[in-house]
Amino acid sequence: MENIIQDIRYGVRMLLKRPGFTAVAVLALTLGIGANTAIFSVVNGVLLRPLPYPNPDRIVTIWHPSRGGHTLGLTDLEFFDFREQNHVFEEVAAFATGATSLTGSGEPERVAATWASAGFFPSVGVQPALGRAFTAEDDKPGPAQVVVLSYGLWQRRFGSDPNIIGQQVSLNGLSRTIIGVMPGGFYFDKQDVQLWLPLGLDRANVSPRDRSYNAIARLRSNVTLEQARVGMNTLAAQLAEEYRKRYPEGVNSTQSVNLIPLHELIVGDIRPALLVLLAAIGFVLLIACANVANLLLARAEARQKEIAIRIALGAGRSRIIQQLLTESVLLSLMGGAMGLLLAFWGVEALLAIAPATIPRTSEVGVDATVLIFTLAISVLAGIMFGLVPGLQSSKMDLHASFKEGRGSTGDRGRRHTRRVLVVSEIALSLVLLIGAGLMIKSFWRLLNVDAGFDPKNVLTAQIALPQSRYPQRQQVDAFYKQLLERAESLPGVQSVGTVTVLPLSGFNSNASFEIEGKPRLSDDVAQNAEYRMISRDYFCAMGIPLLKGRYFMESDREDAPAVVIINDAMTSFWPDEDPVGKRIDLGVPGSPLFTIVGITKDTKDQGLDIRPRPEMYFLHSQNAYVTALGVWRSMTVVARASSGPITLAGPIRSVVQTIDKDLPVARIQTMEQVLSNSVSQPRFTMLLLAVFAVLALALAAVGVYGVMSFSVAQRTHEFGIRMALGADTRDVMKLVLREGLVIVSMGVTIGLALAFIATRLISSFLYGVSPSDPLTFLAISLLLVGVALGACFVPGRRATKVDPMEALRYQ
C-alpha cells in the first residue's frame, strides 16, 4: 500500500510536469470514455434495466403466430377461454390501445388511452398511487363508467389536485368518474398513454373471428416460461378443435400461441441497433487508447535515463511496470471523470435526437450502474494503453540508455510498436467509416424511394367523432361532408380528402375477401388486404395516380351500387385477367358485392422499406361498407395547399370547432413530416455511426501524424546526410510519404478484411445496398488514405527544412 501511495504521488507530479502531454491524452480519453458512457446509458436504460414492475420476468404477452413471422392478437372468445382454462398464469388480462377525446376544464384534446380488463393492473403488479384500480364490477359490458389517470395527465390537466378521486371527466362526450392516479413514471407498452379505461368485454356476446385484443399474463411462481408455452399450446390446440365444431360458419383460431416476455416485446426491435452503436463506440475507445499508448511510448523516450537510473538502483521490472501502469490509470481516471461530465451532456443530446420509436427513454440517465461502468472502462483503458509502454520501457539496455545518442534496439522496438498501434487505429477506423458509409448510402436510397404519393404541400389532421354524440352513421357522414365543404373553400386549399388510416402512420387495418366466381387460392393461405375508407377527393389530395379505370365519382352516391378501388399489388389475385369490372365479397352476411372500378399506384403504407401489400379503398359516403366494416368515426383530413401547408393548421382547426366546439383536432403535421418520422430510427442510427466514424477518422489521423512526427525526429541525421549528398526536398518528402503510405496500406488491408466481416452484422439495417458494396469500400478506403497522407504531409514538410549542417551535428 505504501508503494501504491508513493506511485500515485509520483504519477501525479509527472502528469503535472508535462501539462501539454496530459491535456492531449486526457482529451482523447474524454472523447472515447464519454461517448461510451453516453451510449451505455441508453443501452442500460432501454435494454438492461428491468422493467419497473414487480418480478417483471414473469410478465408475458400472448399472441397467435401468423405466416411471415408476424404476431396476431386474440379474439374476445379466446381471451375468456384462455383466462378461465389455463393452469400456468396467476392473471390474464386483455387490452387495446387507442385514443379518446378529453373535454372540459381546458381546451379539448385527443389523448392516448388503453382499454383493459380487470386483471390488467394485477398482471403488471402496479397499483395506483391515489385511489384504486379497476375491479370486476367496473369491467362490465357497455361504456366505461370509471377512469384511471396517468401521473403526467393529473399534473398537467388537473394541477395535481389531491382531491381528484371521485371527480368527473368528459371522455368522448360521456362523463366518467376518476377512481385512481397511477404513480409517476408508470407506463405500459406505450409511454404516451394518458389514461386507462375498463375494456368491458361481454362473455355472453363474443366474436370467434375479430382479433381486436392484445393479452398480457403473469406466470405462476412455480411455472417456467417453457412450461407455460407447452401448456398454452396444448390448450390452444384443444380450443381450436372445439371452435370448429361450435362455429361451423367459420372461426379465427390457430393451433398454437406465442408467449413473448414483455421486456422482449418492448425492446426487441431496437436491441440490434443499440448493440451496433455500442460496438461502434467501443471501436472509438480502442482507437483513443491506441493514441494514448503512442503518446506514452513517445514520452518514454524522454524518460529513458530516469527509468535506467531506477533500474540501476535496484528497482525490479515489476516495480517499474507498476509505476508506469499507475500513471496510465491515473491518466485514464482523469479522462473518465471528464468523460462522465461529457456523458451528461451526451445523454441529453441523444435523447433530443432519439426517435419516438425507441422505448423506455424516460428511464435513460446516468445512474449507479453507469458510474460503475465508467469506472470499469476507465481502469481497463488505463491498463490497456499503459501495459505495452510499461513492458517496453521496463526492458532496456542500461548501457545504451546512458548514451547521449539514440538508435538503440529499444528505440527500434518502440518504433515498431508505435507503427503496429497506428495500423490498428487505421484498420478500426476503416471498419467504422465503411459501416457509416453503407448506412448513409442506404438512408439515401430510402429517402429516394417512391412512396406512391406526393407529400409536398400536404397537411394532415386527425379527427375522431365520439359515438355518444354521433351515434348514427348519417350524423357521421353529415359532419365530414360539412367539414370537407368548408375546408375546400379556405384560401390556398387546392383539394381536401379524408382517410381512415393515413399512409406511414404506423397503423393498419385489413379484411379477408373472396373473388366472385373464383375459388380461394388455398385454404391455408389468408386471402386478405389492407383497407381504407376515403372521401371522393382523397386520391387528388394525396397525389396518388390512377393506373387504370376511374376514380370515385359523384354518381357513386350513398345508395348507388357498391364500388371499390384497389392498388396495383392487389392485381396479383387476377394474374391473367383485368380486375376492373370484377367483384369481391368481404364475406360478411348482408354485405353486397363490391365492383372494382379502378386501380391506383401502390403506396408505401407500413414503411418505405416494406413492400406494398394488397389494398382496397372504399368510399366512405356509401352505405355498402357499413355492413361489412362498420362505421368509422375517426378520420384524417388531408389538405393539399398551393404553398406553405402548415399555415392551414389554424383555419382547419377553426372550421372543426365551428361545427363542434368540443371536438379536438390531433396530430396536425405535414405529410413531409409524416414521411420524415417514418425513417427516424434509421436516420438516428446512421447519424450516430457517422459521428463515431468521423471521430475515429480524426483520432486515426492524429495517430498517423504522431508516428510520422516521431519518425522524422528519429531520422533527422539520415535526412541531413541525404540532403548533403544532393537529395532535394521532393526526395525527402517522398521518403516520408512512402513510409506513411506503407503504414496506411497495412491498416487499410487489415481494415478491409475486418469490414468485410463486420458489415454482415448490419446487413439487416441496409436498404438497397449490399453489405460488401464495392463502391463504398473503395471510396472510403481512398478517403482514409487521403486523410492519412495529409497527416503525413506536415512532418514531411518539417523534414524538408532540415539544415544538413545542423543534422550532421545531431548525434
C-alpha positions in Angstrom: 0.0 0.0 0.0 2.9 2.3 0.8 4.3 1.7 -2.7 0.9 2.4 -4.3 0.5 5.7 -2.5 4.1 6.6 -3.5 3.4 5.7 -7.1 0.2 7.8 -7.1 2.0 10.8 -5.8 4.9 10.4 -8.2 2.5 9.8 -11.1 0.5 13.0 -10.3 3.7 15.0 -10.2 4.9 13.6 -13.6 1.5 14.3 -15.2 1.5 17.9 -13.9 5.1 18.3 -15.1 4.0 17.7 -18.7 0.7 19.6 -19.0 0.7 19.6 -22.8 1.1 15.8 -23.0 -1.5 15.3 -20.2 -4.1 17.6 -21.8 -3.8 15.8 -25.2 -4.1 12.4 -23.6 -7.0 13.3 -21.4 -8.8 14.9 -24.3 -8.6 11.7 -26.4 -9.7 9.6 -23.4 -12.5 12.1 -22.6 -14.0 11.7 -26.0 -13.7 7.9 -26.0 -14.9 7.2 -22.5 -17.5 10.0 -22.6 -19.1 8.7 -25.8 -19.0 5.1 -24.5 -20.7 6.2 -21.2 -23.4 8.1 -23.1 -24.3 5.2 -25.4 -24.1 2.7 -22.4 -26.5 4.9 -20.5 -29.1 4.5 -23.3 -28.3 0.7 -23.6 -28.6 0.4 -19.8 -31.9 2.3 -19.6 -33.5 0.6 -22.6 -32.2 -2.9 -22.7 -30.5 -3.9 -19.4 -32.6 -2.3 -16.7 -35.5 -4.5 -15.6 -39.0 -3.2 -16.3 -40.4 -1.2 -13.5 -42.8 -3.8 -12.3 -42.6 -6.5 -9.5 -41.0 -9.7 -10.8 -41.0 -8.3 -14.4 -39.5 -11.6 -15.8 -42.8 -13.3 -15.1 -44.9 -11.0 -17.3 -45.6 -12.3 -20.8 -47.8 -11.3 -23.7 -49.9 -13.8 -25.6 -50.1 -13.8 -29.4 -51.0 -16.0 -32.2 -48.3 -16.8 -34.8 -49.0 -15.9 -38.4 -47.3 -16.5 -41.7 -44.3 -14.3 -42.3 -43.2 -14.3 -38.7 -45.8 -11.7 -37.6 -48.0 -12.0 -34.5 -51.7 -11.6 -34.2 -53.9 -10.6 -31.3 -56.7 -12.6 -29.7 -60.4 -12.7 -30.2 -62.5 -12.0 -27.1 -63.7 -15.6 -27.2 -60.1 -16.8 -26.9 -59.3 -14.3 -24.1 -62.2 -15.6 -22.0 -61.3 -19.3 -22.6 -57.5 -18.7 -22.0 -58.2 -16.9 -18.8 -60.6 -19.5 -17.5 -59.0 -22.7 -18.6 -55.2 -22.1 -18.3 -53.1 -23.6 -15.4 -49.9 -21.6 -15.8 -50.9 -18.0 -15.1 -51.9 -16.1 -12.0 -53.6 -13.4 -14.0 -54.6 -12.9 -17.6 -55.8 -9.6 -19.0 -56.9 -8.2 -22.4 -56.2 -4.7 -23.5 -56.5 -2.5 -26.6 -54.8 0.9 -27.2 -56.3 3.9 -28.9 -57.2 7.5 -28.2 -60.1 9.4 -26.7 -61.3 13.0 -26.7 -60.9 14.8 -23.3 -63.1 17.8 -22.9 -63.9 20.2 -20.1 -61.5 22.2 -17.8 -59.5 23.4 -20.7 -59.1 23.1 -24.5 -60.4 19.8 -25.9 -57.6 17.4 -26.7 -57.0 13.9 -28.0 -55.2 11.7 -25.6 -53.7 8.2 -25.9 -55.6 5.6 -23.9 -55.6 2.0 -23.0 -58.8 -0.1 -22.5 -58.1 -3.0 -20.2 -59.9 -5.8 -18.4 -60.0 -6.0 -14.6 -56.9 -8.2 -14.4 -54.6 -5.7 -16.1 -53.1 -3.9 -13.1 -52.7 -7.2 -11.1 -50.9 -8.6 -14.1 -48.3 -5.9 -14.2 -48.2 -5.7 -10.4 -48.6 -2.0 -10.1 -51.4 -0.2 -8.2 -52.5 3.5 -8.4 -50.6 6.0 -6.2 -54.0 7.6 -5.5 -57.3 5.8 -5.4 -57.8 2.3 -6.8 -57.7 0.3 -10.0 -60.5 -1.4 -11.9 -62.5 -4.2 -10.3 -64.6 -6.9 -11.9 -67.6 -4.7 -11.1 -66.2 -1.9 -13.1 -65.3 -4.1 -16.1 -68.9 -4.5 -17.3 -70.2 -4.5 -20.9 -71.0 -1.1 -22.3 -69.4 2.3 -22.0 -66.9 2.6 -19.2 -68.0 4.5 -16.1 -64.7 4.9 -14.5 -61.2 6.0 -15.5 -57.6 5.9 -14.1 -55.4 8.8 -14.9 -51.6 8.9 -15.6 -49.5 10.9 -13.2 -48.5 13.3 -16.0 -52.1 14.0 -17.1 -53.1 14.5 -13.4 -50.3 17.1 -13.1 -50.7 18.8 -16.4 -54.5 18.9 -16.8 -55.7 18.8 -13.2 -53.0 20.7 -11.4 -52.0 17.7 -9.2 -55.4 18.1 -7.3 -55.1 15.8 -4.3 -58.9 15.6 -4.2 -59.2 14.4 -7.8 -60.6 11.0 -6.8 -64.4 10.9 -7.3 -64.5 13.9 -9.7 -66.0 13.7 -13.2 -64.2 14.0 -16.5 -65.7 14.0 -20.0 -64.3 11.4 -22.4 -65.7 11.1 -25.9 -68.7 13.1 -24.7 -69.5 10.9 -21.8 -68.9 11.6 -18.1 -66.5 9.2 -16.3 -65.6 9.0 -12.6 -61.9 9.3 -11.8 -61.1 6.4 -9.4 -57.2 6.4 -9.5 -54.0 8.1 -10.5 -51.0 5.9 -11.4 -47.5 6.5 -9.9 -45.1 8.9 -11.7 -43.1 7.2 -14.4 -45.5 4.3 -14.8 -46.2 3.2 -18.4 -47.1 0.0 -20.2 -46.1 -0.7 -23.8 -46.6 2.9 -25.0 -45.1 5.7 -23.0 -47.6 8.3 -24.1 -50.8 6.6 -22.7 -52.5 9.2 -20.5 -55.4 7.2 -19.0 -56.8 3.7 -18.6 -60.5 2.6 -19.0 -62.2 -0.7 -18.4 -62.5 -2.8 -21.5 -66.0 -4.1 -20.7 -65.9 -7.4 -22.7 -69.1 -9.4 -22.7 -68.8 -13.2 -22.1 -72.4 -13.7 -23.4 -71.7 -11.9 -26.7 -68.3 -13.0 -28.1 -66.9 -13.0 -31.6 -65.0 -16.0 -32.9 -63.4 -14.0 -35.8 -62.5 -10.5 -34.7 -58.9 -10.3 -33.5 -59.0 -6.9 -31.7 -57.3 -7.6 -28.4 -53.8 -7.9 -27.0 -53.3 -10.1 -24.0 -50.9 -10.0 -21.0 -50.4 -12.5 -18.3 -48.3 -13.1 -15.1 -46.7 -16.6 -14.8 -47.3 -18.6 -11.6 -44.3 -18.6 -9.4 -43.6 -22.3 -9.9 -44.0 -22.2 -13.7 -41.2 -21.6 -16.2 -41.7 -19.8 -19.5 -41.1 -23.1 -21.4 -43.6 -24.9 -19.3 -46.2 -22.2 -19.9 -45.6 -22.4 -23.7 -46.2 -26.1 -23.6 -49.3 -25.8 -21.5 -50.8 -22.9 -23.6 -50.1 -24.6 -26.9 -51.9 -27.7 -25.7 -54.9 -25.6 -24.6 -54.9 -23.6 -27.9 -55.0 -26.9 -29.9 -57.9 -28.2 -27.8 -59.8 -24.9 -28.2 -59.2 -24.7 -31.9 -60.8 -28.2 -32.4 -63.7 -27.2 -30.1 -64.3 -23.9 -32.0 -64.5 -25.7 -35.4 -67.3 -27.8 -34.0 -69.1 -25.0 -32.2 -68.8 -22.4 -35.1 -69.4 -24.3 -38.4 -69.7 -20.9 -40.2 -66.0 -20.2 -39.6 -63.7 -19.2 -36.8 -60.4 -17.3 -36.5 -58.2 -19.5 -34.4 -54.8 -21.4 -34.6 -53.4 -24.5 -33.1 -50.6 -22.6 -31.2 -49.8 -19.4 -29.4 -46.6 -17.4 -28.9 -45.7 -16.3 -25.3 -43.3 -13.4 -25.6 -41.8 -11.9 -22.5 -42.9 -8.3 -22.1 -39.4 -7.0 -22.0 -38.6 -8.7 -25.3 -41.8 -7.3 -26.8 -40.9 -3.7 -25.8 -37.2 -3.6 -26.6 -36.7 -6.5 -29.1 -36.9 -4.3 -32.2 -34.4 -1.6 -31.0 -31.9 -4.0 -29.5 -29.8 -4.8 -32.6 -29.4 -1.1 -33.5 -28.3 -0.1 -29.9 -25.8 -3.0 -29.8 -24.3 -2.0 -33.1 -23.9 1.6 -31.8 -22.3 0.2 -28.6 -19.9 -1.9 -30.6 -19.0 1.1 -32.8 -18.3 3.4 -29.9 -16.2 0.7 -28.4 -14.0 0.8 -31.5 -13.6 4.6 -30.9 -12.4 3.9 -27.4 -9.9 1.4 -28.7 -8.6 3.9 -31.2 -8.3 6.5 -28.4 -6.4 4.0 -26.2 -4.0 3.3 -29.1 -3.4 7.0 -29.5 -2.6 7.5 -25.8 -0.4 4.4 -25.9 1.6 6.1 -28.7 1.9 9.2 -26.6 3.2 7.2 -23.7 5.7 5.5 -25.9 6.9 8.8 -27.2 7.1 10.1 -23.6 9.1 7.1 -22.7 11.9 8.3 -25.0 12.3 11.3 -22.8 12.3 9.2 -19.6 14.9 6.5 -20.7 17.6 7.8 -18.3 15.2 8.2 -15.4 14.0 4.6 -15.8 17.5 3.4 -16.4 18.7 5.1 -13.1 15.8 3.5 -11.2 16.7 0.1 -12.6 20.4 0.6 -11.8 19.5 1.5 -8.2 17.7 -1.9 -7.8 14.1 -1.4 -9.0 12.8 -4.6 -10.5 10.9 -4.8 -13.7 7.6 -5.4 -12.0 8.2 -2.3 -9.9 8.8 -0.2 -13.0 5.7 -1.6 -14.7 3.6 -0.9 -11.6 4.7 2.7 -11.5 4.0 3.2 -15.2 0.7 1.5 -15.0 -0.2 3.7 -12.0 0.5 6.8 -14.2 -1.6 5.4 -17.1 -4.5 4.5 -14.8 -4.4 8.0 -13.3 -4.5 9.5 -16.7 -7.4 7.3 -17.7 -9.3 8.1 -14.5 -8.9 11.8 -15.3 -10.3 11.1 -18.8 -13.1 9.1 -17.2 -14.0 11.9 -14.9 -14.1 14.4 -17.7 -15.9 11.8 -19.9 -18.6 11.4 -17.2 -19.3 15.1 -17.4 -19.4 14.8 -21.2 -21.8 11.9 -20.9 -24.3 14.0 -19.0 -24.5 16.4 -22.0 -24.2 13.4 -24.4 -27.2 11.7 -22.9 -29.3 14.8 -23.2 -28.2 15.2 -26.9 -29.0 11.6 -27.7 -32.5 11.8 -26.1 -33.1 15.0 -28.1 -32.5 13.4 -31.4 -33.8 9.9 -30.5 -36.9 8.8 -32.4 -40.1 8.2 -30.6 -39.9 4.6 -31.6 -37.2 4.0 -29.0 -38.9 2.7 -25.9 -38.1 3.5 -22.2 -36.3 6.7 -22.9 -37.7 8.2 -19.7 -35.6 5.6 -17.8 -32.3 6.7 -19.5 -29.9 8.5 -17.3 -26.5 8.4 -15.6 -27.2 6.2 -12.6 -25.1 3.9 -10.3 -24.7 1.3 -13.0 -23.4 3.8 -15.4 -21.0 5.2 -12.9 -19.6 1.7 -12.2 -19.4 1.1 -16.0 -17.4 4.4 -16.4 -15.0 3.5 -13.6 -14.5 0.0 -15.0 -13.8 1.1 -18.6 -11.5 3.9 -17.2 -9.4 1.4 -15.3 -9.4 -1.1 -18.1 -8.5 1.5 -20.6 -5.6 2.7 -18.4 -4.3 -0.9 -18.2 -4.8 -1.4 -21.9 -2.8 1.6 -23.2 -0.3 1.5 -20.3 0.7 -2.1 -20.4 2.6 -2.1 -23.7 4.6 1.0 -23.0 5.3 -0.3 -19.5 6.6 -3.6 -20.7 8.8 -2.0 -23.3 10.2 0.8 -21.0 11.0 -1.6 -18.2 13.1 -3.8 -20.5 16.0 -1.7 -21.7 19.8 -1.9 -22.3 21.2 0.3 -19.5 24.5 0.9 -21.3 22.6 2.2 -24.4 20.3 4.2 -22.3 23.1 6.2 -20.7 24.5 7.2 -24.1 23.8 10.6 -25.4 22.7 9.3 -28.8 19.7 7.4 -29.9 19.0 4.5 -32.2 19.2 1.6 -29.6 17.4 -1.7 -30.0 14.8 -0.4 -27.6 14.2 2.6 -29.9 13.6 0.3 -32.8 11.2 -1.9 -30.7 9.2 1.1 -29.6 9.1 2.4 -33.2 7.8 -0.9 -34.4 5.1 -0.9 -31.6 4.0 2.6 -32.4 3.5 1.6 -36.1 1.5 -1.5 -35.0 -0.7 0.7 -32.9 -1.3 3.1 -35.7 -2.0 0.3 -38.2 -4.7 -0.9 -35.7 -6.2 2.6 -35.5 -6.4 2.8 -39.2 -8.0 -0.7 -39.5 -10.6 0.1 -36.8 -11.3 3.5 -38.3 -11.9 1.9 -41.7 -14.4 -0.5 -40.3 -16.4 2.3 -38.8 -16.1 4.5 -41.9 -17.3 1.7 -44.2 -20.2 0.9 -41.8 -21.2 4.6 -41.7 -20.8 4.9 -45.5 -23.1 1.9 -46.1 -25.7 3.4 -43.7 -25.5 6.8 -45.4 -25.9 5.2 -48.8 -28.8 3.0 -47.5 -30.5 6.0 -46.0 -30.1 8.0 -49.2 -31.7 5.1 -51.1 -34.5 5.0 -48.6 -35.2 8.7 -48.9 -35.4 8.4 -52.7 -37.9 5.6 -52.6 -41.1 6.4 -54.4 -43.8 6.5 -51.7 -46.6 6.3 -54.3 -47.9 9.8 -53.3 -46.8 13.4 -53.5 -46.1 14.6 -49.9 -45.3 18.2 -50.8 -47.7 20.9 -49.6 -50.0 18.4 -47.8 -51.3 19.0 -44.3 -52.9 16.2 -42.2 -55.1 16.4 -39.1 -56.8 13.6 -37.2 -60.4 13.9 -36.0 -62.4 11.4 -34.0 -66.2 11.7 -33.5 -67.4 10.4 -30.1 -70.1 7.8 -30.5 -72.1 9.4 -27.7 -72.8 12.5 -29.8 -72.6 10.9 -33.2 -74.4 7.5 -32.7 -75.8 7.3 -36.3 -73.9 6.8 -39.5 -75.9 9.6 -41.1 -74.6 12.0 -38.4 -71.0 11.0 -39.1 -71.5 11.5 -42.8 -73.1 14.9 -42.3 -70.2 16.1 -40.2 -67.5 15.1 -42.6 -69.5 16.4 -45.6 -69.8 19.8 -43.9 -66.1 19.7 -42.9 -64.9 19.0 -46.4 -67.2 21.7 -48.0 -65.9 24.3 -45.6 -62.2 23.2 -45.8 -62.4 23.3 -49.6 -63.4 27.0 -49.5 -60.4 28.0 -47.4 -57.9 30.3 -49.2 -54.9 28.4 -50.5 -56.6 25.0 -50.5 -56.4 23.0 -53.7 -58.2 19.8 -52.7 -59.3 18.1 -49.4 -60.0 14.5 -48.6 -60.4 12.1 -45.7 -59.0 8.7 -44.9 -59.4 6.3 -42.1 -55.7 5.2 -41.9 -53.0 7.6 -43.2 -50.1 6.0 -45.0 -46.9 5.7 -42.9 -48.9 6.5 -39.7 -47.9 3.2 -38.1 -51.5 1.8 -38.1 -53.2 -0.6 -40.4 -56.5 -2.4 -40.9 -57.1 -5.5 -43.0 -60.0 -7.7 -44.1 -60.3 -11.0 -45.9 -62.2 -11.2 -49.2 -63.5 -13.7 -51.8 -63.4 -13.2 -55.5 -66.7 -13.8 -57.2 -66.6 -16.9 -59.3 -63.1 -17.9 -58.3 -62.1 -20.4 -55.6 -59.7 -19.3 -52.9 -56.0 -19.7 -53.7 -55.7 -22.2 -50.8 -57.5 -22.9 -47.6 -54.1 -22.4 -45.8 -53.4 -19.0 -47.3 -55.0 -15.9 -45.9 -56.7 -14.1 -48.8 -56.8 -10.6 -47.3 -55.8 -7.0 -48.0 -55.4 -3.7 -46.2 -58.4 -1.4 -46.5 -59.2 2.3 -46.1 -62.4 4.3 -46.2 -61.8 7.5 -48.1 -63.7 10.5 -49.4 -64.0 11.1 -53.1 -61.2 13.6 -53.5 -58.6 11.7 -51.3 -56.5 10.5 -54.2 -56.3 14.0 -55.6 -55.3 15.5 -52.2 -52.6 12.9 -51.7 -51.4 12.9 -55.3 -51.9 9.1 -55.8 -52.1 8.5 -59.6 -54.6 6.2 -61.3 -53.2 3.4 -63.3 -56.4 2.0 -64.8 -60.2 2.5 -64.7 -61.6 5.5 -62.8 -61.6 7.3 -59.5 -64.7 7.6 -57.4 -67.3 10.0 -58.9 -70.3 12.0 -57.8 -72.5 9.3 -59.2 -71.2 6.8 -56.5 -73.7 8.1 -54.1 -75.0 6.7 -50.8 -77.3 4.1 -52.3 -75.5 3.5 -55.6 -74.0 0.1 -56.4 -71.1 -0.7 -54.1 -67.7 0.1 -55.7 -64.1 -0.3 -54.6 -60.7 0.8 -55.9 -57.7 -1.5 -55.5 -54.0 -0.9 -55.7 -51.6 -2.4 -58.2 -50.3 -5.0 -55.7 -53.8 -6.5 -55.3 -54.0 -7.2 -59.1 -51.9 -10.3 -58.3 -55.1 -12.1 -57.4 -56.1 -11.8 -61.0 -52.8 -12.9 -62.7 -54.2 -13.4 -66.2 -57.2 -11.1 -66.1 -58.1 -7.4 -65.9 -59.5 -6.8 -62.4 -61.6 -3.8 -63.4 -65.2 -4.8 -63.5 -64.6 -7.9 -61.3 -66.4 -8.2 -58.0 -65.2 -9.1 -54.5 -67.1 -10.3 -51.4 -66.0 -9.4 -47.9 -67.7 -12.5 -46.5 -70.0 -10.7 -44.1 -73.6 -11.7 -44.1 -75.8 -9.0 -45.7 -72.8 -7.2 -47.3 -73.1 -6.6 -51.0 -70.5 -7.5 -53.7 -68.1 -4.6 -54.5 -67.3 -3.9 -58.1 -63.7 -2.9 -58.8 -63.8 0.4 -60.8 -60.1 1.5 -60.7 -56.5 0.6 -60.0 -54.2 3.0 -58.3 -50.4 3.1 -57.9 -49.0 1.3 -54.8 -48.3 3.5 -51.8 -45.8 2.8 -49.1 -48.1 2.4 -46.1 -46.2 0.5 -43.5 -42.7 1.8 -44.2 -40.5 3.0 -47.1 -38.5 -0.2 -46.9 -41.6 -2.5 -46.8 -43.1 -3.9 -49.9 -46.7 -2.6 -50.5 -49.4 -5.0 -49.6 -52.7 -5.5 -51.5 -55.1 -2.7 -50.6 -58.7 -1.8 -51.0 -60.3 1.7 -51.0 -64.0 2.1 -50.1 -66.0 5.3 -50.5 -66.9 6.5 -47.0 -70.2 8.0 -48.1 -71.6 4.7 -49.5 -73.9 2.6 -47.4 -72.3 -0.6 -48.6 -69.2 -0.5 -46.5 -71.1 -0.2 -43.2 -72.5 -3.7 -43.2 -69.1 -5.2 -43.9 -66.7 -3.0 -42.0 -68.7 -0.9 -39.5 -69.0 2.8 -39.0 -65.6 4.6 -38.8 -65.8 7.8 -36.8 -62.1 8.5 -36.7 -60.7 10.1 -39.9 -57.6 12.0 -41.0 -58.2 15.1 -43.0 -55.7 15.5 -45.9 -55.5 19.0 -47.4 -53.3 20.0 -50.4 -52.3 23.6 -50.3 -50.9 25.8 -53.1 -47.9 26.5 -50.7 -47.0 26.5 -47.0 -49.3 23.8 -45.8 -48.7 24.4 -42.1 -50.5 27.7 -42.5 -53.7 25.8 -42.9 -53.5 24.3 -39.4 -55.3 27.2 -37.7 -58.0 27.6 -40.3 -58.8 23.9 -40.3 -58.9 23.8 -36.5 -61.3 26.8 -36.6 -63.5 25.0 -39.2 -63.8 21.9 -36.9 -64.6 24.0 -33.8 -67.2 26.0 -35.7 -69.0 22.7 -36.4 -68.4 21.2 -33.0 -66.6 23.3 -30.3 -65.8 20.3 -28.1 -64.1 18.3 -30.8 -60.2 18.2 -30.6 -58.0 18.2 -33.7 -55.0 16.0 -33.2 -51.7 15.1 -34.9 -51.6 18.2 -37.1 -48.5 17.7 -39.3 -47.4 17.9 -42.9 -47.1 14.8 -45.0 -43.4 15.5 -45.3 -43.2 15.4 -41.5 -45.0 12.0 -41.6 -42.5 10.8 -44.2 -39.6 12.0 -42.1 -40.9 10.4 -38.9 -41.2 7.1 -40.7 -37.4 7.0 -41.2 -36.5 8.4 -37.8 -34.9 5.2 -36.5 -32.6 4.5 -39.4 -31.7 8.2 -39.5 -30.8 8.1 -35.8 -28.5 5.0 -36.3 -27.0 6.5 -39.4 -26.3 9.8 -37.8 -24.6 8.3 -34.7 -22.5 5.9 -36.8 -21.4 8.8 -39.0 -20.4 10.9 -35.9 -18.4 8.0 -34.5 -16.7 7.3 -37.8 -15.6 10.9 -38.1 -14.3 10.9 -34.6 -12.4 7.7 -35.3 -11.0 9.2 -38.5 -9.8 12.3 -36.6 -8.1 10.1 -33.9 -6.5 7.9 -36.6 -5.2 11.0 -38.4 -3.7 12.3 -35.1 -2.1 8.9 -34.6 -0.6 8.9 -38.1 0.7 12.4 -37.5 2.2 11.4 -34.2 4.1 8.4 -35.6 5.4 10.3 -38.6 6.5 13.2 -36.5 8.4 10.8 -34.2 9.9 9.0 -37.3 11.0 12.3 -38.8 12.6 13.3 -35.5 14.4 9.9 -35.3 15.7 10.2 -38.9 16.9 13.8 -38.7 20.5 12.7 -39.1 19.6 10.5 -42.1 17.8 13.3 -43.8 20.7 15.6 -43.3 23.1 13.2 -44.9 20.8 12.6 -47.8 20.4 16.3 -48.4 24.2 16.9 -48.0 24.7 14.3 -50.7 22.4 16.0 -53.1 18.8 15.0 -52.3 16.3 17.7 -52.8 13.1 18.5 -50.9 10.9 16.3 -53.2 13.1 13.3 -52.5 12.8 13.8 -48.7 9.1 14.3 -48.9 8.8 11.1 -51.0 10.7 9.2 -48.3 8.3 10.4 -45.6 5.2 9.9 -47.6 6.4 6.4 -48.7 6.8 5.4 -45.1 3.4 6.7 -44.2 1.9 5.0 -47.2 3.3 1.7 -46.1 1.7 2.1 -42.6 -1.6 3.2 -44.1 -1.7 0.4 -46.7 -1.2 -2.2 -44.0 -4.0 -0.6 -41.9 -6.3 -0.4 -44.9 -5.7 -4.0 -45.9 -6.4 -5.3 -42.5 -9.4 -3.0 -42.2 -10.9 -4.1 -45.4 -10.8 -7.7 -44.2 -12.4 -6.8 -40.9 -15.0 -4.6 -42.6 -16.0 -7.4 -45.0 -16.9 -9.5 -41.9 -18.3 -6.7 -39.7 -20.7 -5.2 -42.2 -22.6 -8.5 -42.3 -23.7 -7.6 -38.8 -25.5 -4.5 -40.1 -27.0 -6.1 -43.2 -30.5 -6.0 -41.7 -30.2 -2.2 -41.4 -29.4 -1.7 -45.0 -31.9 -0.9 -47.8 -30.9 -1.4 -51.4 -27.2 -1.7 -50.5 -25.1 -4.8 -50.3 -23.0 -5.1 -47.1 -20.0 -5.6 -49.3 -20.8 -2.7 -51.7 -17.6 -2.3 -53.7 -18.1 1.4 -54.5 -18.4 2.2 -50.8 -15.4 0.1 -49.8 -13.3 1.8 -52.5 -14.4 5.3 -51.8 -14.0 5.1 -48.0 -10.5 3.4 -48.5 -9.4 6.2 -50.7 -10.8 8.8 -48.3 -8.8 7.3 -45.4 -5.6 7.0 -47.4 -6.0 10.7 -48.4 -6.6 11.9 -44.9 -3.7 9.8 -43.6 -1.3 11.1 -46.3 -2.4 14.6 -45.4 -1.4 13.8 -41.8 2.0 12.8 -43.1 2.4 16.0 -45.1 3.2 18.3 -42.1 6.0 16.0 -40.7 7.2 15.7 -44.3 7.4 19.4 -44.7 9.4 19.6 -41.5 11.8 17.0 -42.8 12.4 19.0 -46.0 13.5 22.1 -43.9 16.3 20.2 -42.1 19.6 22.1 -42.1 22.2 19.5 -43.3 25.0 21.0 -41.2 22.8 21.0 -38.0 21.6 17.5 -38.8 25.2 16.2 -39.1 25.9 17.5 -35.6 22.7 15.9 -34.3 24.5 13.0 -32.7 
